[in-house]
Structure formats: C-alpha cells, structure tokens
Amino acid sequence: MFYLDLFAELEREGVRYLLVGGLALNIHGVERATMDVDLMLALDSRNLNGFFNAARTLGLVPVLPVALSDFADPEKLRQWIEDKHMLAFALRPPRSSDPTLDILVQPKVDFESAWSRRIEKDLGATRVRLAAIDDLIALKTGTGRKRDEADIVALRRLRELGLG
C-alpha cells in the first residue's frame, strides 16, 4: 500500500516530516475522504536529501516539468510561490491509482515548532508522524475552502473530547 511504503521509506531515510491534510485527519479520527498525501518537511539540506532519496526509491516524480532537486533551490521555490502562487510541490507515483504526494512549500506553521508538538502513531509496523490538532487547525484556518472549515469544526470537536 502506497501510504505505508511512503512512511516506511521516509523512516528508513530519517526524514523529518509531518503528515497534514485529509489523511492526517483520518488518523486523528475524523472521517474524511482524501485523494492525496500532504506533508510538511524540515527544509534543511540533510533532510531534503533524505526525502529525495526516498522519493527516488518510490519512483516519485514532480507533476510539473521540473527536476526533483529544484525543490531544494530557494530561489526557484521563491519564484514558484510569488509567480505561480504555488502552495504545494506535487509528486506523482508510478502507478496512477496511487495518490499524489503534496509537499507544502510555505506552511503557515513553523516546521520546528510543529515538530515539537507532533503526534506519533504506529500503523502496524510503520510509524507515522502527524501534525498536532492545533497545528492542523492553524494550517486550515483562513483558506476560504468549505472543506477546511468543516475540518476545523471536526478537529475542534476531537480536541474538546480529548481524542485524536
């Protein structure tokens, strides 16, 4: 299964990542359909190199006609954000039935702060690192998307119940 293969490979490479988006909500306990995997990454060169190794092992390629290594170029990243209003760097797996992997390019939440609040869960033999509920709420606040507004309501309910 793509998800477990992804998380296992990130673990093997020692990549510091946080799962955010719909799949993170599912694991926290919110029933939500999702068609992709959303991650935040530590953007230091060591972490990015580990991520690139994992991506190559899994056969992930950028959806855009750019090199995977372009994601590590701060100037290109700045141009994508400013000129193209890019929110996520999308990677496509080899099998079209597998979900796209989206890496947030400029998340509203500082990675290191979110990393310190991470939740770790085991899915079978695979460890997954999730953004905490409050960080997911912060990431979804102010997007103007109805789906995100509904997610915030569900996440707040989980928090009030002491779940997730």
N, C-alpha and C positions, 0 to 999 in steps of 0.2 A: 504494500500500500504506500502510495507516494508520501503521505504525511509522515508516517513512521520512518521511512527511508530518509526523508529530508532531515528530521530531527536527529536521527542516529548519526547521519553524516556530519551534521553541524557539531554534534557532541565529539565525534572522533577527531575533528579538526580543531576543537577547543574554541569554537566561535561563540562570542558573547552576543546573544540575540534575545529579543523579547517578542513573543507572539502577541500580536494585536489584531483587531478586526473580528470578523464573524466567528472564525474558528476559536479564537481565544474566548469569546463569549460562550460558545458551546461547552468548552472545557470548564469554564467557571460555573456553568449550569443554566445558561439561557438558551432555550431552543431557538435556533436561528439558522435559516438556510444561507449558505455562502458558496461562492464559486471560485474563491481564490484563497491564498495564504498570504497574510500580511505580517511583515516583520519590521522591527526596528533593529538596527545594528550599531554596535560601537564602531565608529568610523576611523579608528587608528589603523595604521598600515598593517600591523601584525594581524589584527582581527580581520581586516578586509582580505588579506592574502589567504587566511584560513577559509573565509567564506568563498573566495574564488576557487580554491581547491575543491571545496565541497560541491560548488555549482558545476564545475567541470566533471567531477566524478559522476554526478547525477545527470549529466548531459543537458543542463540548463543553458539556454542562450537568450540574450536580450531580445525582446519583442521588437524594439527599434533597431534599425540597421547601424548599430554601433558595436564596438568591442566591449566585452565584459569589463576589461581593465579601465575603460573610460569612467566607470563609476567611481574610481579612486582619484580621478583628476578634479581637484577643487574648482578649477576654472570652468571646465566643462559642466560640472554639476551646477555651478552658479548660473551659467548660460541657460541650462535647461530649466532651472527654476524661474529665472527672470524672463526669458524669451518665450519659453513654451508653457510656462505655468505648471511645470511638472510637479506632481505630488508624490509619485512613486515610480521607481525604476522597476519595470516589469520583466520577468524572466519566464520563458516558455519551456516546459519539459518536453522530452522527445515524444511522448505519447499524447496525442491531442485530447484524450479522455481525462488526463491528469490536470489538476488546477494550475493556474498561473501563480507565480510567486511574485509578490509586490514588496519592494523594499522602500519604506518611507524615506524620502530624501531630505525633508526638513520638518520633522515632527514638532508639535507644539510643546512636547515634554522633553526635557533634557535626558539623554540616554543614561548617564551615570546616576542621576537621581532616581530614575525609574528602575534601573538595575538594582539599586539598593533596596527597593521595595518589592522586587519580583516575587512571584509565587512559582514554586517548582512542584510539578506533578509528574507522577510516573504513569505512562500509558503502556501497560505491560512492562517490558524490559527497557522501554525508552523514556528517558527523562525529557520533559518539556518545560521551558521557561516562559512564563506568562507575565504580561504586564498586570500589575495590581488593578483592582476595580477602580480606584480613584484615578489612576493614570489612564485607563480606558475611557472613563468619563471625560477627562480633560482632553483627550485626543479627539473625541467625538463632539465636543461642545463647539457650537458656532459654525458648523459646516453648512447649515442650511438644508441638509438632507433629512427627509422624514424618517428614513431608516435609522439614521444616527439618533434622532430624537427618541424614537421608540426603544433603541438600545439603551440609551441613558436611563429611561424610565425603568427598564428591566434590571439594569445594573444597580440602580439605587434601591430597588426592591430587594435584590440579593444582599446588598450591604446592610440594609435595615434588618433583615432576617439573620444576619451573621453567617451567611452562606457564601460560597464562592471564593 
